[in-house]
Amino acid sequence: MTKSHHPLQVHRKQVWESLFLRKSRHERRDIVQRPWEYPMAAQNLAAILIQKRVRGAIARTALQKEIKPVKRVLRMSLMHRFIAHHNGTFEDRDGFRRFCATRLQAWYRMRKLAWAYGLQRYPMYHIAAMQIQYKWRMYYQKAMAVYEMTPRDRAAMRVQSFWRGYTNKRIYRYYRDLVNFRNAGDPMLMLKAINPAEAHLLDAATSAQVRFRLGGSAFPPTIYYKIFTRGAVCDMNAFSPKDYTTAHQVGPRNINVRPTAPGVGVTRIIRVGNAFYGANQCGSDTRGWYRRWDNNGWRPVTCKVLAPTSDLDPVTIVTASKRKAHHHLRVVRQQQLLQQRKEKKRQWMKQLYLYVVDTVTEAPHMTNHRQQVHPTATEPMAAPEDDLDACRNQVDFDADDWEAQANDMCDWASGLNFDHYLVNWTTLGTTSTAKDELLSL
């Protein structure tokens, strides 16, 4: 699936204008027809399209009623059809009943097949319609319940809502302060209170440290921990990266006699005189090669760690089952890591500058509204609060201190440092190593 060359302008305050909505009509249709690639995006696009069609139909119907009256179309009655097409008479009551029963059966079979065909061709629209109906029923029930309340009940509901918000904020600040430390604490002592069975493994030779994060799908959040190591790890499986028993042996006829044209599997072009030949390098197909499985996911700091394997936390299951490619050459691994860091830095700067552009564009319309940059699933993309306040305020060239405002904006732009942000994020909620604790004594 190709990317759109002419994306629409996005306003973050509009919920339905997401990344996938900026794609072209053909790309959105492909996403809906292949929901297994982007399931949530397919559901959202299908629901948006249904709502768009319904709103358009309602608007056109109301407009047509105002512009011109509805023309009544004269249709033949069933008795006249029975007489005209089946040579019936008014006295043939039994034949007319059979004619009506046949038409009802045909209509039912037609609707049943059309419904099954529509569900089979576009199943995502059916799921989106069910979600819209469910949300509408919930909204209608809630609106009716609020409408039937007395003023005293409404006042009590508002007080309860404000109180829940206040308590939720206190709970969040409490959990946030628990993990608000940097490179402090003995990892062995901390892990002894959480998982005593593995605490003795964190000796000084492993150079291991424990990192804590907040996560989960419900509130209040759950504190998760993960064990990292700074020392060298010897992966014995990396010395044999592929399954040599399934390696395909290429005969000499395919190598020396028939030249290979550049195409699939060709990684390099060899020049011999004025002729060019495609070269198939050995091991270019990496399917079936070794992929590292650390089995070291984010585990919750709760009593659930003592539960059986079937009751594991879903975050633990997802993070522990990840497999990643592990090249057997250290130089290649360092190059891949450097490339990943560069790509992450580009994405971070892209998100930050897009946020600044949207903020400056919408600044005249949101003087009393504070936007929020939503974090990703792995790490936050938000800048410090002071920097966001500085970028929200535009430079007023009519003011007397416009030079100071411009200097502040330049200082903010020059202070964007991804490396500093990355160090700040990786050291947050992280213990020191056992070796560092011993050296500090």
Buried (B, 14 or more C-beta within 10 A) or exposed (E): EEEEEEEEEBEBEEEEBBEBBBBBEEBBEBBBEEBEEBEEBBBBBBBBBBEEEEEEEEEEEEEEEEEEEEEEEEEEEEBEBBBEEEEBEEEBEEBBEBBEEEEEEEEEEEEEEEEEEEEEEBBBBBBBBEBBEEEEEEEEEEEEEEEEEEEEEEEEEEEEEEEEEEEEEEEBEEBEEEBEBBBEBBBBEBBBEBBEEEBEEBEBEBBBBBBBBBBBEEEEBBBBBBBBEEEEEEEEEBEEBBEEEEEEEEEEEEEEEEEBEEEEEBEEEEEEEEEEBBEBEEEEBEEEBBEBEBEEBBBBBBEEBEEEEEEBBEBBEEBBEEEEEBBBEEEEBEEEEEEEEEEBBEEBEEBBEEBBEBBEEBEEEBEEEEBEBEEEEEBEBBBEEEBBEBBBEEBEEEEEEEEEBEEBBEEBEEEBEBEEBBEEEBEBBBBBBBBBBEEEE
